[in-house]
Every structure is written in C-alpha cells, then in structure tokens.
Amino acid sequence: MKKSKVMLFGAMALTAGLALAACGSSQSSNADKTYSYIFVNNPDTLDYITSTRDSTSSITTNLIDGLLENDQYGNLIPSMAESWTVSKDGLTYTYKIRQGAKWYTSEGEEYADVTAHDFVTGLKYAADKKAENLYLVQDSIKGLADYVEGKSSDFGTVGVKAVDDYTLQYTLNQPETYWNSKTTASILSPVNEAFLKSQGDDFGSVTPSSILSNGPYLFKSFTSKSLIEFDKNPNYWDKDNVKIEKVKLSFFDGSDQDSIARGFLDGNYTDGRIFQQVQSLLNSRRGMRTRLPTHRKTQLLSIIFST
C-alpha cells in the first residue's frame, strides 16, 4: 500500500522551533485533494543518490521508489522489489523487480521500464561520485570498498549484479540481519543509465527535467524561495493508493511565525506548525480545542482543530 509520502514535508521542512499543530481538520481533506504547506530551504541539488540533505530528500522521497519502503508502522514492505530471498549463509539477497513499473519525465512522458540494471547503475554512480552516505553500504557489499578506495577499477567485481532484467542480487561481506532496512536509503536507489548519460553534469540540477520519477509524484515546478509543485503521477504502478492529487509548497522565511497558523485557519495550508505566542490568534477562532504541551524546553503548544 502506498503511504502518504508527501506528509514528510511537514516534518522535514520545518525548523526545530515548530510543533505539530493540526490533525482531523476538515481543511485537511480539501475537495480538490491538494496538500498545501511550506518549505524553508531551497534545494541545492536533486541528486538523490549523492546528497543526504533534507532539502533534497524532502522532494525526491516523493519522486523515487527504491526496493523496499516502510509502512506507517515502520515495517518493511515491497516497492520496486515485489519479493526477495536470502541465501542460507545470509550473504546473498536476491530481489525480484516489479514488472510494469516505469520511469517518467516531469511532463509525465514514459521514458523506460524500471529494471534491475537501474540499481546497479545507481550504486556505481554513488561510488564514482563518492556519495555522502556511501558509508552505509561501503563495507557491507562485497568488493565495494576496494572499488571506492581505488584498489580495483573494475565495478564488475562489486557484489551487485542484474541476473536478468528483473532479478537483482547483492552479495555481502558478512551477514547483516538489518540489510533490508538499508535498501530504503537513497544510496541504493535506482538510476536509468541512458538518462544519466544524457544529462551529464546536469543530472540532479534544480530543475524538474533533471531527474526521472518512478514514484507517486511528478516534479512540476520550482521557483526559488517561492513555490514547489508536484502532481500525482496518473500512471504510477500504485496510483490507486495515492490519495493526494497535488502538492503546493510556499516558501516560508520565518519572519512572520503567526502566518502559518493564519494560513491554516484560513484554509490556505493543509497542515500547520505554530508557536505558543499565537494562542491569542487561535482563541479568536471558533471550533477549536487546545492541548497543552509537553516539551518544556521549547514551550510549544500542540493545537488540534476541529472546524
């Protein structure tokens, strides 16, 4: 089942001084199924393989599907991998890639099938570019450390291979009972080789056309310190479980903290994070109840709206 990945924006886009404000509001189920909220930092790259920045991942998480993902309870569930097996010695993981999953451009045009080769390409690209989170897998995958450190120049010696178009295999240095959890990390995400070559150094630049999507949303537009927009991918393999049709994120520079509460109460934002000093504003609105906080360090209010 596809989760509401877009809700990650509410957590990732905010500074530490803000607290969860709303749930259960009628405003959060708009007729047009648009999720409207804020972002606070411009992304400086969309290269989801090499970057670990929140400003990148809060966007690309909604565009890219990896092998597995976590459900709302934290359990690992299939995504691009429909099933997997583990060898008796715990060293070889074999994944069956979902047939029929596609890569799409930001305009929604079908580009290519998602295949096992894309995951091999992704890891090679990560190693060649010395990705920021390469450490997560460098000592796990057989031969990868030697390739990264220059002891081997042949990526074919690294323990990842496409057995066929829809069978992917990793060979580890030692058993890791938590290996599957690593497949949710961006370092093991897929990249289409032909597209990567066509983009060259422009791959992952901050324009919608610089990356492909195999996930639930298409990246439609970005205006610096103004607006980010996504549209639901109507051809996504799990489209029936994607309930939000459109995402609109407006830039928030932090100068007017009350504006988030006002925006939520006026129906401009689907979500809201608010400071304690806006309580007078909230008390002036009808149909709300307040829950006193719990985080004494920041002295925040958590507000539940029932309008």
C-alpha positions, 0 to 999 in steps of 0.5 A: 500500500502506498503511504502518504509520502508527501506528509514528510514535508511537514516534518522535514521542512520545518525548523526545530522551533515548530510543533505539530499543530493540526490533525482531523481538520476538515481543511485537511481533506480539501475537495480538490485533494491538494496538500498545501504547506511550506518549505524553508530551504531551497534545494541545492541539488536533486541528486538523490543518490549523492546528497543526504540533505533534507532539502533534497530528500524532502522532494525526491522521497516523493519522486523515487521508489527504491526496493523496499519502503516502510509502512506507517508502522515502520515495517518493511514492505515491497516497492520496486522489489515485489519479493526477495530471498536470502541465501542460507549463509545470509550473504546473498539477497536476491530481489525480484523487480516489479514488472510494469513499473516505469520511469517518467519525465516531469511532463509525465512522458514514459521514458523506460521500464524500471529494471534491475540494471537501474540499481546497479547503475545507481550504486556505481554512480554513488561510488564514482561520485563518492556519495555522502552516505556511501558509508552505509553500504561501503563495507557491507557489499562485497568488493565495494570498498576496494572499488571506492578506495581505488584498489580495483577499477573494475565495478564488475567485481562489486557484489551487485549484479542484474541476473536478468532484467528483473532479478537483482542480487547483492552479495555481502561481506558478512551477514547483516540481519538489518540489510533490508532496512538499508535498501530504503536509503537513497544510496541504493536507489535506482538510476536509468543509465541512458538518462544519466548519460544524457544529462551529464553534469546536469543530472540532479540540477534544480530543475524538474527535467533533471531527474526521472520519477518512478514514484507517486509524484511528478516534479512540476515546478520550482521557483526559488524561495517561492513555490514547489509543485508536484502532481500525482503521477496518473500512471504510477504502478500504485496510483490507486493508493495515492490519495493526494492529487497535488502538492503546493509548497510556499516558501516560508522565511520565518519572519512572520511565525503567526502566518502559518497558523493564519494560513491554516485557519484560513484554509490556505495550508493543509497542515500547520506548525505554530508557536505558543505566542499565537494562542491569542490568534487561535482563541479568536477562532471558533471550533477549536480545542487546545492541548497543552504541551509537553516539551518544556524546553521549547514551550510549544503548544500542540493545537488540534482543530476541529472546524 
